Amino acid sequence: MTTRMHLSLALTLLAGLASTASANQVITFRSGQVGGAPGSAGQLDDSVTYLANANPPGGAISLNPFTAAEFAGAAAGPKAVVINPHPAWTPGISDTKARWINWNVDLDASGAGTGYGSPGSALYAVPLFVAGSGTYSATLTIELAADDTLGDWAAGIGGNPFSLYMNGTALGFQGGNYASPTTYSTTVTVNGGATNYLYLYQRDMGVLVSGTIFSGTLDVVPTPGSLALLGLGAMTFARRRR
């Protein structure tokens, strides 16, 4: 077999491997899922958790920036609960499977009550497992709504004006309200072979009801280094076959 044929074979092999390696991971997440399906008021969310004992009605969770301990507490905290949307809220978002959630629901042991979310601020944690190893760039896109809003920015009181955090790093987003959905997209860095956490800070101000609803994707892009290694291997293969 000629050198040109060897090189052609190596490049064909590289193309096949690169095609596999370059496939993005697209991770979908949404609030209010129970057993992998949309839940009902009073049921616990499959994966979303919150920081316990830090749910002040009408107030900020902290006057200081969130600490690593608070983020870890949210990730290890109790599960959020599915709630009914208040009549003043948008009933849903474009993802019809997403449901409103909160840290507590207005239902007694017999199931009587409105099913609305009790007033109070909350720091939620959403686990997102990324396969592979090393660090990756990813595009986070999320559609959300919240009562009263997300982050301390609107209240003007509190140490955490931002709404979203990835692995404890603020993403710079300030926004979200209960009457209509908001969509936000940004580039983030995530860790492969690990569970990454998206945090949402729901800020209560009205001391009446509270809650949040969201749906999104994390589109993880493979690192260029993996393709470079494949290319080096293919060229080495070609040289060895000369």
Secondary structure, DSSP 8 states (H G I E B T S, - for coil): --HHHHHHHHHHHHHHHHHHHT--EEEEEESSEETTEE--TT-EEEEEEE-TT---TTS-S-SS---HHHHHHHHTS-EEEE----TTS-S--SSTT---EES-BS--TTS-S---B-S--EEEEEEEEE-SSSEEEEEEEEEEEEESEESSTTTS-SS---SEEETTEE----B--SSS-EEEEEEEEEETTEEEEEEEEEE--SSS--EEEEEEEEEEE--HHHHHHHHHHHHHHHHHT-
